[in-house]
Amino acid sequence: MLDLKQIENAYERIKGVISQTPFSYAPILSALTGYEIYLKKENLQQTGAFKLRGAFNKVATLVEEGRSGGVVAASAGNHAQGVAFSAKHFGMEATIVMPESTPLTKVQGVRELGAKVILYGSNYDEAYGYAIGYAQEKNQDFVHPFSDESVMAGQGTLAIEMLKERSELDLIVVPVGGGGLISGIATAVKESGSRCKVMGVAAEGAPAMATSFREKRVIDTTGVRTIADGIAVRDTSPVTLEYLLKYVDSMALVGEDEIANAILFLLERQKVLVEGAGAVGVAALLHKKIEMPKGSRIGIVLSGGNIDVTMLSLIIEKGLIKSARKMKLIVTLVDKPGSLMHFTELLRKVSANIVQIGYDRTSTDLEFGDANVSVDLETKGVEHQEEIRQILGKYGFAFVEEH
C-alpha cells in the first residue's frame, strides 16, 4: 500500500531533477470568488506536465533495484514524455506505444527525448494492449500511467511542495482521470496529519472515476469524449479507486464549455497557458462547484500545459463568440453595385470592425439577384451586438447569426 514514507522517499529521489514549480497566489480569481486561491503551476514542469514526477520516480526505483534493461509505456501525451525523459536521464532504452492518431508534434517530442515510438491502434486502449505484450516479449518493465505505487508516490510529491509553502490550506483541488495524481496527493495530505480537504474534478465526457467514487464501486464507461485529453480515461482503476474512497473528500464534474471557459480565463486574466485537464479545477471554481466557506484557502493543481495549438485556436474562437467579443453573420443583400458599400457603411456607423468577409452570389439557396455576405466582426459586448442587429433590421437586411 502507498504511504507517506514512500512519497517522502520519492520527493528526495526526484528533488534536483524535477522542477519545484511555482505555487502562486491568484489575486483575480480570489477577488472573483471570495476564496484565497493559489495555483500550483505544473504546466511549467520540464515536460509541461506533472506526469514527469511519477515517471521519474518509477524509473529511478527500477534502476535502484538493478532493473535497467529498458522501459515501455503507452501514452498519447504527457506520460510518454515523462517516461522518455526519465529513461534518457538514466541512459535506459525507452519504447512508447502511441495511438496512430497522435499529433505529429507529440510524436516528435517523444522522439527528441531519445525514445523509440511505435504507432499502434486507433485509441489509447489498443495502444495499451499492444504495449503490455511488447514489454513481455522484450522482457522490459512496463510503466503504467497511474495504477502503480511508485508512479502515485511521485505524483504525491506535489502535495509535499504545496503544504510546505502553504501549510494552512483548507482544500486542494485536483484533476482526475485515472486517479494516480489524486491518489498520491490525498495520501500525502491525509497521512501528514493535515486538516486540508482534497477534492477531485473530472470531465463530464470521461466520468468513470467520478461515477465509481459516488457509487463506491468500479464502474467503467463505454467511451470518452472531452477536450481534456489528459484525463480522458475510459475505465476505472480498482487500484486508485481504493485510495480515492479512503482519502478523497469530494468529486465534481465539469462540462466542455466550462473547461474551455477556464482555459480562456487563465490565458487572458492569469497569463497562464494550460491544457484541458489542467483547467478543470479552475472550471469547477468559476462555475461554483466548490462548496467551502468564504475566505477558505484553496490550492488548485494546474496539471499541465501541453495543449494542441489547433485546439487552443478553436477554444479562443468559441470563447470570443460566447463572450460577445466576436460576431459571425450571414447577411443577404441585393446583388447590385453599391449594396456591399452600403452594408459596410452601416457597420462603420456602429463601430463594428470587420476582421473577415466573404461574398457569395452562386448559392442554390439564394433567390435570383441576391447575394450572401459572410462577415466576422469584432464587437464590444452584448449591447454593441444588439445595436448591430437593430441597424441591420432598420435598413431591411435579412441576416442569420452563426454560433
Secondary structure as the mmCIF struct_conf table of DSSP 4:
data_model
#
loop_
_struct_conf.conf_type_id
_struct_conf.id
_struct_conf.beg_label_comp_id
_struct_conf.beg_label_asym_id
_struct_conf.beg_label_seq_id
_struct_conf.end_label_comp_id
_struct_conf.end_label_asym_id
_struct_conf.end_label_seq_id
HELX_RH_AL_P HELX_RH_AL_P1 LEU A 4 ILE A 14
STRN STRN1 LYS A 15 LYS A 15
TURN_TY1_P TURN_TY1_P1 GLY A 16 VAL A 17
STRN STRN2 ILE A 18 ILE A 18
STRN STRN3 PHE A 23 TYR A 25
HELX_RH_AL_P HELX_RH_AL_P2 PRO A 27 THR A 33
BEND BEND1 GLY A 34 TYR A 35
STRN STRN4 GLU A 36 LYS A 41
HELX_RH_3T_P HELX_RH_3T_P1 GLU A 42 LEU A 44
BEND BEND2 GLN A 45 GLN A 45
TURN_TY1_P TURN_TY1_P2 GLN A 46 THR A 47
BEND BEND3 GLY A 48 GLY A 48
STRN STRN5 ALA A 49 ALA A 49
TURN_TY1_P TURN_TY1_P3 PHE A 50 PHE A 50
HELX_RH_AL_P HELX_RH_AL_P3 LYS A 51 GLU A 64
TURN_TY1_P TURN_TY1_P4 GLU A 65 GLY A 66
BEND BEND4 GLY A 69 GLY A 69
STRN STRN6 VAL A 71 ALA A 74
BEND BEND5 ALA A 76 GLY A 77
HELX_RH_AL_P HELX_RH_AL_P4 ASN A 78 PHE A 90
TURN_TY1_P TURN_TY1_P5 GLY A 91 GLY A 91
STRN STRN7 ALA A 94 MET A 98
TURN_TY1_P TURN_TY1_P6 GLU A 100 SER A 101
BEND BEND6 THR A 102 THR A 102
HELX_RH_AL_P HELX_RH_AL_P5 LEU A 104 GLU A 112
TURN_TY1_P TURN_TY1_P7 LEU A 113 GLY A 114
STRN STRN8 LYS A 116 LEU A 119
BEND BEND7 GLY A 121 ASN A 123
HELX_RH_AL_P HELX_RH_AL_P6 TYR A 124 LYS A 138
TURN_TY1_P TURN_TY1_P8 ASN A 139 ASN A 139
STRN STRN9 ASP A 141 PHE A 142
BEND BEND8 PRO A 145 SER A 147
HELX_RH_AL_P HELX_RH_AL_P7 GLU A 149 GLU A 165
TURN_TY1_P TURN_TY1_P9 SER A 167 GLU A 168
BEND BEND9 ASP A 170 ASP A 170
STRN STRN10 LEU A 171 PRO A 175
BEND BEND10 GLY A 177 GLY A 179
HELX_RH_AL_P HELX_RH_AL_P8 GLY A 180 GLU A 191
TURN_TY1_P TURN_TY1_P10 SER A 192 GLY A 193
STRN STRN11 LYS A 197 ALA A 203
TURN_TY1_P TURN_TY1_P11 GLU A 204 GLY A 205
BEND BEND11 ALA A 206 ALA A 206
HELX_RH_AL_P HELX_RH_AL_P9 ALA A 208 GLU A 215
TURN_TY1_P TURN_TY1_P12 LYS A 216 LYS A 216
BEND BEND12 ARG A 217 ARG A 217
BEND BEND13 THR A 222 THR A 222
BEND BEND14 ILE A 227 ILE A 227
HELX_RH_3T_P HELX_RH_3T_P2 ASP A 229 ILE A 231
BEND BEND15 ASP A 235 ASP A 235
HELX_RH_AL_P HELX_RH_AL_P10 PRO A 238 TYR A 247
STRN STRN12 SER A 250 VAL A 254
HELX_RH_AL_P HELX_RH_AL_P11 GLU A 256 ARG A 269
BEND BEND16 GLN A 270 GLN A 270
HELX_RH_AL_P HELX_RH_AL_P12 GLY A 276 LEU A 286
TURN_TY1_P TURN_TY1_P13 HIS A 287 LYS A 288
TURN_TY1_P TURN_TY1_P14 LYS A 294 GLY A 295
STRN STRN13 ARG A 297 LEU A 302
STRN STRN14 GLY A 304 GLY A 304
HELX_RH_AL_P HELX_RH_AL_P13 VAL A 309 LYS A 322
TURN_TY1_P TURN_TY1_P15 SER A 323 ALA A 324
BEND BEND17 ARG A 325 ARG A 325
STRN STRN15 LYS A 326 VAL A 334
BEND BEND18 LYS A 336 LYS A 336
TURN_TY1_P TURN_TY1_P16 PRO A 337 GLY A 338
HELX_RH_AL_P HELX_RH_AL_P14 SER A 339 LYS A 349
TURN_TY1_P TURN_TY1_P17 VAL A 350 SER A 351
HELX_LH_PP_P HELX_LH_PP_P1 ALA A 352 ALA A 352
STRN STRN16 ASN A 353 ASP A 360
BEND BEND19 ARG A 361 ARG A 361
TURN_TY1_P TURN_TY1_P18 THR A 364 ASP A 365
BEND BEND20 LEU A 366 LEU A 366
HELX_LH_PP_P HELX_LH_PP_P2 GLU A 367 GLU A 367
TURN_TY1_P TURN_TY1_P19 PHE A 368 GLY A 369
STRN STRN17 ASP A 370 GLU A 378
BEND BEND21 GLY A 381 GLY A 381
HELX_RH_AL_P HELX_RH_AL_P15 VAL A 382 LYS A 394
TURN_TY1_P TURN_TY1_P20 TYR A 395 GLY A 396
STRN STRN18 ALA A 398 GLU A 402
#
